[in-house]
Amino acid sequence: MKQLRIRTLAVTFLVAGVLSWALAKLLVARDSLGTLPSVPLAAPIVLAVIAAALLATAISLRSRLRAQRDRVPGAKGVEPLMAARAVVFGQASALVSALVSGVYGGLGIFLLAHLDVPARRDQAVYAAFAVAAGIAVIAAALFLERVLRLPEDDDTEGAAA
């Protein structure tokens, strides 16, 4: 598996943000009432729960790997398939979170220019919390990936054989 690049996440976030900002601007310009898709209150909550799950998984696996490395008696090891599944879950969560956070970020930036309407003010706050929770998902996923990264192979004698 290849390691997830922060540049990929940043580009995904920025492209989604610009496209959602442009779409919001287009929707308001087309409709005299200015109807926009709303940011659900559940969006930051769901993203925060995913971030917590990723962080709990990373902390649990880190302690199990440390106990296994220190040869603690009765230490429960980490199965390779479980570690691979955790990494895939983390990478997928980070990519989707970058996309979703970019969409909410673009919509939030558009809403900052229209804070005179109380409903849009609430939507801007929800969007800001969703972006913050999305960044937490990305951070937790990168931490999980770092915990499960295999150590570098320093064995140079085996290469000659």
mmCIF file of the C-alpha atoms, coordinates in Angstrom:
data_MODEL
# 
_entry.id   MODEL 
# 
loop_
_atom_site.group_PDB 
_atom_site.id 
_atom_site.type_symbol 
_atom_site.label_atom_id 
_atom_site.label_alt_id 
_atom_site.label_comp_id 
_atom_site.label_asym_id 
_atom_site.label_entity_id 
_atom_site.label_seq_id 
_atom_site.pdbx_PDB_ins_code 
_atom_site.Cartn_x 
_atom_site.Cartn_y 
_atom_site.Cartn_z 
_atom_site.occupancy 
_atom_site.B_iso_or_equiv 
_atom_site.pdbx_formal_charge 
_atom_site.auth_seq_id 
_atom_site.auth_comp_id 
_atom_site.auth_asym_id 
_atom_site.auth_atom_id 
_atom_site.pdbx_PDB_model_num 
ATOM 1   C CA . MET A 1 1   ? 0.000   0.000   0.000   1.00 0.00 ? 1   MET A CA 1 
ATOM 2   C CA . LYS A 1 2   ? 1.146   3.480   -0.715  1.00 0.00 ? 2   LYS A CA 1 
ATOM 3   C CA . GLN A 1 3   ? 1.154   6.100   1.973   1.00 0.00 ? 3   GLN A CA 1 
ATOM 4   C CA . LEU A 1 4   ? -1.511  8.798   1.702   1.00 0.00 ? 4   LEU A CA 1 
ATOM 5   C CA . ARG A 1 5   ? -0.097  12.139  0.619   1.00 0.00 ? 5   ARG A CA 1 
ATOM 6   C CA . ILE A 1 6   ? -1.136  15.357  2.288   1.00 0.00 ? 6   ILE A CA 1 
ATOM 7   C CA . ARG A 1 7   ? -0.861  17.079  -1.093  1.00 0.00 ? 7   ARG A CA 1 
ATOM 8   C CA . THR A 1 8   ? -3.567  14.793  -2.503  1.00 0.00 ? 8   THR A CA 1 
ATOM 9   C CA . LEU A 1 9   ? -5.854  15.615  0.408   1.00 0.00 ? 9   LEU A CA 1 
ATOM 10  C CA . ALA A 1 10  ? -5.177  19.353  0.071   1.00 0.00 ? 10  ALA A CA 1 
ATOM 11  C CA . VAL A 1 11  ? -5.886  19.355  -3.674  1.00 0.00 ? 11  VAL A CA 1 
ATOM 12  C CA . THR A 1 12  ? -9.103  17.385  -3.118  1.00 0.00 ? 12  THR A CA 1 
ATOM 13  C CA . PHE A 1 13  ? -10.158 19.850  -0.430  1.00 0.00 ? 13  PHE A CA 1 
ATOM 14  C CA . LEU A 1 14  ? -9.391  22.912  -2.559  1.00 0.00 ? 14  LEU A CA 1 
ATOM 15  C CA . VAL A 1 15  ? -11.025 21.628  -5.760  1.00 0.00 ? 15  VAL A CA 1 
ATOM 16  C CA . ALA A 1 16  ? -14.185 20.593  -3.891  1.00 0.00 ? 16  ALA A CA 1 
ATOM 17  C CA . GLY A 1 17  ? -14.246 23.953  -2.111  1.00 0.00 ? 17  GLY A CA 1 
ATOM 18  C CA . VAL A 1 18  ? -13.929 25.989  -5.282  1.00 0.00 ? 18  VAL A CA 1 
ATOM 19  C CA . LEU A 1 19  ? -16.555 23.918  -7.089  1.00 0.00 ? 19  LEU A CA 1 
ATOM 20  C CA . SER A 1 20  ? -19.064 24.140  -4.218  1.00 0.00 ? 20  SER A CA 1 
ATOM 21  C CA . TRP A 1 21  ? -18.482 27.892  -3.877  1.00 0.00 ? 21  TRP A CA 1 
ATOM 22  C CA . ALA A 1 22  ? -19.071 28.347  -7.618  1.00 0.00 ? 22  ALA A CA 1 
ATOM 23  C CA . LEU A 1 23  ? -22.172 26.154  -7.521  1.00 0.00 ? 23  LEU A CA 1 
ATOM 24  C CA . ALA A 1 24  ? -23.593 28.114  -4.574  1.00 0.00 ? 24  ALA A CA 1 
ATOM 25  C CA . LYS A 1 25  ? -22.947 31.384  -6.385  1.00 0.00 ? 25  LYS A CA 1 
ATOM 26  C CA . LEU A 1 26  ? -24.630 29.997  -9.508  1.00 0.00 ? 26  LEU A CA 1 
ATOM 27  C CA . LEU A 1 27  ? -27.675 28.735  -7.591  1.00 0.00 ? 27  LEU A CA 1 
ATOM 28  C CA . VAL A 1 28  ? -28.229 32.064  -5.852  1.00 0.00 ? 28  VAL A CA 1 
ATOM 29  C CA . ALA A 1 29  ? -27.759 34.024  -9.082  1.00 0.00 ? 29  ALA A CA 1 
ATOM 30  C CA . ARG A 1 30  ? -30.225 31.788  -10.933 1.00 0.00 ? 30  ARG A CA 1 
ATOM 31  C CA . ASP A 1 31  ? -32.904 31.780  -8.240  1.00 0.00 ? 31  ASP A CA 1 
ATOM 32  C CA . SER A 1 32  ? -34.196 35.107  -6.970  1.00 0.00 ? 32  SER A CA 1 
ATOM 33  C CA . LEU A 1 33  ? -34.972 33.528  -3.584  1.00 0.00 ? 33  LEU A CA 1 
ATOM 34  C CA . GLY A 1 34  ? -31.433 32.277  -3.236  1.00 0.00 ? 34  GLY A CA 1 
ATOM 35  C CA . THR A 1 35  ? -32.127 28.730  -2.157  1.00 0.00 ? 35  THR A CA 1 
ATOM 36  C CA . LEU A 1 36  ? -29.046 26.737  -1.291  1.00 0.00 ? 36  LEU A CA 1 
ATOM 37  C CA . PRO A 1 37  ? -28.642 23.177  -0.157  1.00 0.00 ? 37  PRO A CA 1 
ATOM 38  C CA . SER A 1 38  ? -28.414 23.257  3.609   1.00 0.00 ? 38  SER A CA 1 
ATOM 39  C CA . VAL A 1 39  ? -25.604 21.986  5.780   1.00 0.00 ? 39  VAL A CA 1 
ATOM 40  C CA . PRO A 1 40  ? -27.144 19.343  8.022   1.00 0.00 ? 40  PRO A CA 1 
ATOM 41  C CA . LEU A 1 41  ? -26.553 19.584  11.744  1.00 0.00 ? 41  LEU A CA 1 
ATOM 42  C CA . ALA A 1 42  ? -25.521 15.931  11.685  1.00 0.00 ? 42  ALA A CA 1 
ATOM 43  C CA . ALA A 1 43  ? -22.568 16.578  9.349   1.00 0.00 ? 43  ALA A CA 1 
ATOM 44  C CA . PRO A 1 44  ? -20.079 17.756  11.994  1.00 0.00 ? 44  PRO A CA 1 
ATOM 45  C CA . ILE A 1 45  ? -21.389 15.177  14.461  1.00 0.00 ? 45  ILE A CA 1 
ATOM 46  C CA . VAL A 1 46  ? -20.870 12.250  12.076  1.00 0.00 ? 46  VAL A CA 1 
ATOM 47  C CA . LEU A 1 47  ? -17.414 13.486  11.104  1.00 0.00 ? 47  LEU A CA 1 
ATOM 48  C CA . ALA A 1 48  ? -16.467 13.873  14.778  1.00 0.00 ? 48  ALA A CA 1 
ATOM 49  C CA . VAL A 1 49  ? -17.627 10.310  15.521  1.00 0.00 ? 49  VAL A CA 1 
ATOM 50  C CA . ILE A 1 50  ? -15.506 8.992   12.632  1.00 0.00 ? 50  ILE A CA 1 
ATOM 51  C CA . ALA A 1 51  ? -12.509 10.963  13.912  1.00 0.00 ? 51  ALA A CA 1 
ATOM 52  C CA . ALA A 1 52  ? -13.006 9.522   17.396  1.00 0.00 ? 52  ALA A CA 1 
ATOM 53  C CA . ALA A 1 53  ? -13.245 5.981   16.002  1.00 0.00 ? 53  ALA A CA 1 
ATOM 54  C CA . LEU A 1 54  ? -10.044 6.428   14.001  1.00 0.00 ? 54  LEU A CA 1 
ATOM 55  C CA . LEU A 1 55  ? -8.217  7.905   16.962  1.00 0.00 ? 55  LEU A CA 1 
ATOM 56  C CA . ALA A 1 56  ? -9.387  5.135   19.316  1.00 0.00 ? 56  ALA A CA 1 
ATOM 57  C CA . THR A 1 57  ? -8.286  2.513   16.797  1.00 0.00 ? 57  THR A CA 1 
ATOM 58  C CA . ALA A 1 58  ? -4.879  4.141   16.406  1.00 0.00 ? 58  ALA A CA 1 
ATOM 59  C CA . ILE A 1 59  ? -4.302  4.388   20.156  1.00 0.00 ? 59  ILE A CA 1 
ATOM 60  C CA . SER A 1 60  ? -5.414  0.801   20.721  1.00 0.00 ? 60  SER A CA 1 
ATOM 61  C CA . LEU A 1 61  ? -3.224  -0.589  17.959  1.00 0.00 ? 61  LEU A CA 1 
ATOM 62  C CA . ARG A 1 62  ? -0.258  1.507   19.060  1.00 0.00 ? 62  ARG A CA 1 
ATOM 63  C CA . SER A 1 63  ? -0.438  0.118   22.594  1.00 0.00 ? 63  SER A CA 1 
ATOM 64  C CA . ARG A 1 64  ? -0.823  -3.449  21.295  1.00 0.00 ? 64  ARG A CA 1 
ATOM 65  C CA . LEU A 1 65  ? 2.140   -3.047  18.963  1.00 0.00 ? 65  LEU A CA 1 
ATOM 66  C CA . ARG A 1 66  ? 4.234   -1.544  21.749  1.00 0.00 ? 66  ARG A CA 1 
ATOM 67  C CA . ALA A 1 67  ? 3.373   -4.433  24.083  1.00 0.00 ? 67  ALA A CA 1 
ATOM 68  C CA . GLN A 1 68  ? 4.207   -6.910  21.335  1.00 0.00 ? 68  GLN A CA 1 
ATOM 69  C CA . ARG A 1 69  ? 7.506   -5.176  20.586  1.00 0.00 ? 69  ARG A CA 1 
ATOM 70  C CA . ASP A 1 70  ? 8.461   -5.081  24.296  1.00 0.00 ? 70  ASP A CA 1 
ATOM 71  C CA . ARG A 1 71  ? 7.547   -8.779  24.594  1.00 0.00 ? 71  ARG A CA 1 
ATOM 72  C CA . VAL A 1 72  ? 5.098   -8.249  27.418  1.00 0.00 ? 72  VAL A CA 1 
ATOM 73  C CA . PRO A 1 73  ? 3.846   -11.642 28.640  1.00 0.00 ? 73  PRO A CA 1 
ATOM 74  C CA . GLY A 1 74  ? 0.278   -12.275 27.468  1.00 0.00 ? 74  GLY A CA 1 
ATOM 75  C CA . ALA A 1 75  ? 0.345   -9.372  25.024  1.00 0.00 ? 75  ALA A CA 1 
ATOM 76  C CA . LYS A 1 76  ? -2.194  -9.683  22.257  1.00 0.00 ? 76  LYS A CA 1 
ATOM 77  C CA . GLY A 1 77  ? -0.591  -9.121  18.872  1.00 0.00 ? 77  GLY A CA 1 
ATOM 78  C CA . VAL A 1 78  ? -2.000  -7.329  15.870  1.00 0.00 ? 78  VAL A CA 1 
ATOM 79  C CA . GLU A 1 79  ? -3.158  -9.484  12.982  1.00 0.00 ? 79  GLU A CA 1 
ATOM 80  C CA . PRO A 1 80  ? -1.784  -8.251  9.646   1.00 0.00 ? 80  PRO A CA 1 
ATOM 81  C CA . LEU A 1 81  ? -5.203  -8.403  7.959   1.00 0.00 ? 81  LEU A CA 1 
ATOM 82  C CA . MET A 1 82  ? -6.756  -6.309  10.726  1.00 0.00 ? 82  MET A CA 1 
ATOM 83  C CA . ALA A 1 83  ? -3.954  -3.754  10.403  1.00 0.00 ? 83  ALA A CA 1 
ATOM 84  C CA . ALA A 1 84  ? -4.442  -3.607  6.633   1.00 0.00 ? 84  ALA A CA 1 
ATOM 85  C CA . ARG A 1 85  ? -8.179  -3.085  7.059   1.00 0.00 ? 85  ARG A CA 1 
ATOM 86  C CA . ALA A 1 86  ? -7.558  -0.303  9.565   1.00 0.00 ? 86  ALA A CA 1 
ATOM 87  C CA . VAL A 1 87  ? -5.192  1.459   7.160   1.00 0.00 ? 87  VAL A CA 1 
ATOM 88  C CA . VAL A 1 88  ? -7.682  1.165   4.286   1.00 0.00 ? 88  VAL A CA 1 
ATOM 89  C CA . PHE A 1 89  ? -10.453 2.527   6.528   1.00 0.00 ? 89  PHE A CA 1 
ATOM 90  C CA . GLY A 1 90  ? -8.229  5.424   7.542   1.00 0.00 ? 90  GLY A CA 1 
ATOM 91  C CA . GLN A 1 91  ? -7.208  6.280   3.990   1.00 0.00 ? 91  GLN A CA 1 
ATOM 92  C CA . ALA A 1 92  ? -10.751 6.087   2.681   1.00 0.00 ? 92  ALA A CA 1 
ATOM 93  C CA . SER A 1 93  ? -12.014 8.200   5.567   1.00 0.00 ? 93  SER A CA 1 
ATOM 94  C CA . ALA A 1 94  ? -9.334  10.829  4.959   1.00 0.00 ? 94  ALA A CA 1 
ATOM 95  C CA . LEU A 1 95  ? -10.106 11.086  1.229   1.00 0.00 ? 95  LEU A CA 1 
ATOM 96  C CA . VAL A 1 96  ? -13.876 11.293  1.715   1.00 0.00 ? 96  VAL A CA 1 
ATOM 97  C CA . SER A 1 97  ? -13.427 13.735  4.570   1.00 0.00 ? 97  SER A CA 1 
ATOM 98  C CA . ALA A 1 98  ? -11.225 15.984  2.421   1.00 0.00 ? 98  ALA A CA 1 
ATOM 99  C CA . LEU A 1 99  ? -13.919 15.998  -0.251  1.00 0.00 ? 99  LEU A CA 1 
ATOM 100 C CA . VAL A 1 100 ? -16.804 16.630  2.152   1.00 0.00 ? 100 VAL A CA 1 
ATOM 101 C CA . SER A 1 101 ? -14.867 19.254  4.102   1.00 0.00 ? 101 SER A CA 1 
ATOM 102 C CA . GLY A 1 102 ? -14.017 21.029  0.873   1.00 0.00 ? 102 GLY A CA 1 
ATOM 103 C CA . VAL A 1 103 ? -17.684 21.119  -0.127  1.00 0.00 ? 103 VAL A CA 1 
ATOM 104 C CA . TYR A 1 104 ? -18.724 22.501  3.266   1.00 0.00 ? 104 TYR A CA 1 
ATOM 105 C CA . GLY A 1 105 ? -15.771 24.890  3.256   1.00 0.00 ? 105 GLY A CA 1 
ATOM 106 C CA . GLY A 1 106 ? -16.715 26.346  -0.125  1.00 0.00 ? 106 GLY A CA 1 
ATOM 107 C CA . LEU A 1 107 ? -20.335 26.677  0.942   1.00 0.00 ? 107 LEU A CA 1 
ATOM 108 C CA . GLY A 1 108 ? -19.237 28.262  4.216   1.00 0.00 ? 108 GLY A CA 1 
ATOM 109 C CA . ILE A 1 109 ? -17.072 30.822  2.431   1.00 0.00 ? 109 ILE A CA 1 
ATOM 110 C CA . PHE A 1 110 ? -20.009 31.712  0.208   1.00 0.00 ? 110 PHE A CA 1 
ATOM 111 C CA . LEU A 1 111 ? -22.258 32.051  3.259   1.00 0.00 ? 111 LEU A CA 1 
ATOM 112 C CA . LEU A 1 112 ? -19.798 34.419  4.973   1.00 0.00 ? 112 LEU A CA 1 
ATOM 113 C CA . ALA A 1 113 ? -20.798 37.082  2.455   1.00 0.00 ? 113 ALA A CA 1 
ATOM 114 C CA . HIS A 1 114 ? -24.493 36.621  3.330   1.00 0.00 ? 114 HIS A CA 1 
ATOM 115 C CA . LEU A 1 115 ? -24.551 36.628  7.131   1.00 0.00 ? 115 LEU A CA 1 
ATOM 116 C CA . ASP A 1 116 ? -27.410 39.157  7.281   1.00 0.00 ? 116 ASP A CA 1 
ATOM 117 C CA . VAL A 1 117 ? -29.956 36.312  7.083   1.00 0.00 ? 117 VAL A CA 1 
ATOM 118 C CA . PRO A 1 118 ? -30.140 34.368  10.400  1.00 0.00 ? 118 PRO A CA 1 
ATOM 119 C CA . ALA A 1 119 ? -30.682 31.002  8.676   1.00 0.00 ? 119 ALA A CA 1 
ATOM 120 C CA . ARG A 1 120 ? -27.555 31.481  6.588   1.00 0.00 ? 120 ARG A CA 1 
ATOM 121 C CA . ARG A 1 121 ? -25.620 32.484  9.691   1.00 0.00 ? 121 ARG A CA 1 
ATOM 122 C CA . ASP A 1 122 ? -26.540 29.154  11.286  1.00 0.00 ? 122 ASP A CA 1 
ATOM 123 C CA . GLN A 1 123 ? -25.576 27.323  8.102   1.00 0.00 ? 123 GLN A CA 1 
ATOM 124 C CA . ALA A 1 124 ? -22.182 29.062  8.109   1.00 0.00 ? 124 ALA A CA 1 
ATOM 125 C CA . VAL A 1 125 ? -21.573 27.909  11.694  1.00 0.00 ? 125 VAL A CA 1 
ATOM 126 C CA . TYR A 1 126 ? -22.555 24.320  10.819  1.00 0.00 ? 126 TYR A CA 1 
ATOM 127 C CA . ALA A 1 127 ? -20.243 24.448  7.807   1.00 0.00 ? 127 ALA A CA 1 
ATOM 128 C CA . ALA A 1 128 ? -17.342 25.703  9.945   1.00 0.00 ? 128 ALA A CA 1 
ATOM 129 C CA . PHE A 1 129 ? -17.857 22.903  12.468  1.00 0.00 ? 129 PHE A CA 1 
ATOM 130 C CA . ALA A 1 130 ? -18.071 20.361  9.638   1.00 0.00 ? 130 ALA A CA 1 
ATOM 131 C CA . VAL A 1 131 ? -14.762 21.574  8.198   1.00 0.00 ? 131 VAL A CA 1 
ATOM 132 C CA . ALA A 1 132 ? -13.117 21.411  11.634  1.00 0.00 ? 132 ALA A CA 1 
ATOM 133 C CA . ALA A 1 133 ? -14.430 17.885  12.209  1.00 0.00 ? 133 ALA A CA 1 
ATOM 134 C CA . GLY A 1 134 ? -13.279 16.886  8.721   1.00 0.00 ? 134 GLY A CA 1 
ATOM 135 C CA . ILE A 1 135 ? -9.780  18.110  9.483   1.00 0.00 ? 135 ILE A CA 1 
ATOM 136 C CA . ALA A 1 136 ? -9.894  16.052  12.697  1.00 0.00 ? 136 ALA A CA 1 
ATOM 137 C CA . VAL A 1 137 ? -10.785 12.963  10.624  1.00 0.00 ? 137 VAL A CA 1 
ATOM 138 C CA . ILE A 1 138 ? -7.830  13.607  8.339   1.00 0.00 ? 138 ILE A CA 1 
ATOM 139 C CA . ALA A 1 139 ? -5.464  14.082  11.287  1.00 0.00 ? 139 ALA A CA 1 
ATOM 140 C CA . ALA A 1 140 ? -6.685  10.905  12.994  1.00 0.00 ? 140 ALA A CA 1 
ATOM 141 C CA . ALA A 1 141 ? -6.383  8.928   9.749   1.00 0.00 ? 141 ALA A CA 1 
ATOM 142 C CA . LEU A 1 142 ? -2.823  10.122  9.184   1.00 0.00 ? 142 LEU A CA 1 
ATOM 143 C CA . PHE A 1 143 ? -1.971  9.239   12.797  1.00 0.00 ? 143 PHE A CA 1 
ATOM 144 C CA . LEU A 1 144 ? -3.433  5.742   12.310  1.00 0.00 ? 144 LEU A CA 1 
ATOM 145 C CA . GLU A 1 145 ? -1.418  5.312   9.135   1.00 0.00 ? 145 GLU A CA 1 
ATOM 146 C CA . ARG A 1 146 ? 1.729   6.411   10.956  1.00 0.00 ? 146 ARG A CA 1 
ATOM 147 C CA . VAL A 1 147 ? 1.093   3.963   13.815  1.00 0.00 ? 147 VAL A CA 1 
ATOM 148 C CA . LEU A 1 148 ? 0.717   1.049   11.397  1.00 0.00 ? 148 LEU A CA 1 
ATOM 149 C CA . ARG A 1 149 ? 3.631   1.937   9.133   1.00 0.00 ? 149 ARG A CA 1 
ATOM 150 C CA . LEU A 1 150 ? 6.155   -0.864  8.867   1.00 0.00 ? 150 LEU A CA 1 
ATOM 151 C CA . PRO A 1 151 ? 9.683   -0.095  10.021  1.00 0.00 ? 151 PRO A CA 1 
ATOM 152 C CA . GLU A 1 152 ? 12.317  0.479   7.372   1.00 0.00 ? 152 GLU A CA 1 
ATOM 153 C CA . ASP A 1 153 ? 14.261  -2.624  6.395   1.00 0.00 ? 153 ASP A CA 1 
ATOM 154 C CA . ASP A 1 154 ? 17.925  -2.001  7.296   1.00 0.00 ? 154 ASP A CA 1 
ATOM 155 C CA . ASP A 1 155 ? 19.026  -5.497  6.308   1.00 0.00 ? 155 ASP A CA 1 
ATOM 156 C CA . THR A 1 156 ? 21.646  -4.996  3.595   1.00 0.00 ? 156 THR A CA 1 
ATOM 157 C CA . GLU A 1 157 ? 23.158  -8.481  3.880   1.00 0.00 ? 157 GLU A CA 1 
ATOM 158 C CA . GLY A 1 158 ? 19.934  -10.157 2.754   1.00 0.00 ? 158 GLY A CA 1 
ATOM 159 C CA . ALA A 1 159 ? 19.954  -8.166  -0.484  1.00 0.00 ? 159 ALA A CA 1 
ATOM 160 C CA . ALA A 1 160 ? 23.267  -9.681  -1.581  1.00 0.00 ? 160 ALA A CA 1 
ATOM 161 C CA . ALA A 1 161 ? 22.219  -13.264 -0.935  1.00 0.00 ? 161 ALA A CA 1 
# 
